[in-house]
Amino acid sequence: MEMKLAENIRLFRKQRSLTQEQLSEVLGVTVGAVHKWEAGLSIPDLRLIMEMADFFDTSVDVLLGYEVKDNRKAATALRLKEYLHSKDYTGVTEAEKALKKYPNCFEIVYGSAMMYHIFGIELSDRQMQQRALKLFGHARLLLDQNQDPTISEFTIFGEMAQVYITMGEYLQAVELMKKYNSGGIYNDLIGVMLSSCCKRPDEALPFLSEALIRNVVSGIRVVTGYLNIFIDKKDYKKAQEMILWEMKILSGLKQGKSSFLDKMEAVFYAILAKTQLEEGHLEEAKSTLKKAKKMAEEFDAAPCYDVNALRFVSYERAASAHDDLGKTAMDGVRKAVSEIKDEKLSALWEEVSNEG
């Protein structure tokens, strides 16, 4: 709890247009005593506090200005997050109080660990990082209480690895991430650490390649999600911008020969044609569908699903890409047109696909 006696004495005095000297005369004390009270340098005794409360027509509680915090677990955990968000370093003291009160509460232990980790980075404080490491380890043992689906044993090990990185213990961080690299979630960070801090570039390449491929696939999913939203809201301009942006990324990964990205690009062209039709650009949409057809035909003539065909990717073993677009690129375009359920687009695709 906090006490705001000093500022309340000043506030009530000014509300009654009294000087410090006038208040001192009322209470029978020196002007210096009133000055010290208002500056927070000293506290009046209980008799004077009661006398002031009576003089100001208020209660002792109001004059003292006590603010009792909600110290229940949920409220405390939320308050720790607010300290972290606002970069209020006094939160560390609050965290230690909370840990003493709730030493086996996952949310508080994990929140305190995050606070020590982030503040330790900002303050370059190794002891705070060591404290974070200990708390993350304890939080892992309390995971059965966790209600946040984004936090798991693997993500906690990832946070611990980040602590080791901050402390300059790079090999320990890499080994920990390798051990708990479920689904390749730490491929990018492992690759970065091996290529820079650990000076093991050849070992880093497979991790970076895997991370690159996963990011490409993830990017395509994200873009598809955005397109669903933009088209549903009839924001065709943003949909077009999103498609063209993603196609630049995909084109940048090609090495001048056929790759499985062509199959995805052909599908994006079909979606782009849909947005162009909605804006009344019939000829533009027709031209775009022709590009989709041409790209699909070229890919199907020499299909390549080898991920090593992409720029920057380097796998020692054979690796291939898989998708749910259909057996061929042309199947993928047909499927996209069909799922869009637009009669004008379907008729235009039929016309384009029958040409030649």
Long-range contacts (C-beta under 8 A, 24 or more apart in sequence): 1-66, 1-67, 1-68, 1-69, 2-65, 2-66, 2-67, 3-64, 3-65, 3-66, 4-64, 4-65, 4-67, 5-37, 5-43, 5-49, 5-63, 5-64, 5-65, 6-37, 6-38, 6-39, 6-40, 7-38, 7-65, 8-62, 8-63, 8-64, 8-65, 9-34, 9-37, 9-38, 9-52, 9-63, 10-38, 12-52, 12-56, 12-58, 12-63, 13-38, 16-56, 26-55, 27-51, 27-52, 27-55, 71-101, 73-102, 73-105, 73-107, 73-108, 74-107, 76-101, 76-102, 76-108, 77-105, 77-107, 77-108, 77-111, 80-108, 80-111, 80-112, 80-115, 81-111, 83-115, 84-111, 84-114, 84-115, 84-118, 84-119, 87-122, 89-119, 89-123, 91-115, 91-119, 92-116, 92-119, 92-128, 99-135, 104-142, 105-142, 105-145, 106-139, 106-142, 106-143, 106-145, 106-146, 107-145, 107-146, 107-147, 109-135, 109-138, 109-139, 109-142, 110-135, 110-136, 110-139, 110-142, 110-146, 110-151, 110-156, 113-138, 113-139, 113-159, 114-159, 117-159, 117-162, 117-163, 117-166, 120-163, 120-166, 121-166, 126-167, 129-163, 129-166, 129-167, 130-167, 132-163, 133-160, 133-163, 133-164, 136-160, 136-163, 153-180, 154-180, 154-182, 154-185, 155-185, 158-185, 158-186, 158-189, 161-186, 161-189, 165-193, 165-197, 170-197, 170-198, 171-198, 174-198, 184-210, 184-211, 184-214, 187-211, 187-214, 188-215, 205-314, 206-314, 206-315, 206-316, 209-307, 209-312, 209-313, 209-314, 209-315, 212-310, 212-312, 212-313, 213-307, 213-310, 213-313, 213-321, 216-249, 216-250, 216-253, 216-261, 219-246, 219-249, 220-246, 220-264, 227-271, 231-271, 231-274, 231-275, 234-278, 236-275, 236-276, 236-278, 236-279, 239-271, 239-275, 240-272, 240-275, 240-276, 243-268, 243-271, 243-272, 243-275, 244-272, 252-311, 253-310, 253-311, 253-312, 254-310, 254-311, 255-309, 255-310, 255-311, 257-304, 257-309, 258-298, 258-299, 258-302, 258-303, 258-304, 258-309, 259-304, 259-306, 259-309, 259-310, 260-303, 260-304, 260-305, 260-307, 260-309, 260-321, 260-323, 261-310, 262-295, 262-296, 262-298, 262-299, 262-329, 263-296, 263-299, 263-303, 263-323, 263-325, 263-329, 263-332, 264-323, 264-325, 264-332, 265-295, 266-292, 266-293, 266-295, 266-296, 266-299, 266-329, 266-332, 266-333, 267-292, 267-325, 267-332, 267-333, 267-335, 267-336, 269-295, 269-333, 270-333, 270-336, 270-337, 270-340, 270-345, 270-349, 271-336, 271-340, 273-345, 273-348, 273-349, 274-340, 274-342, 274-345, 277-342, 277-344, 277-345, 277-348, 282-348, 285-345, 285-348, 286-348, 286-351, 286-352, 289-348, 289-349, 289-352, 290-352, 290-355, 292-333, 293-330, 293-333, 293-352, 293-353, 295-329, 296-328, 296-329, 296-330, 296-332, 296-333, 297-329, 297-330, 299-328, 299-329, 300-328, 300-329, 300-330, 303-328, 303-329
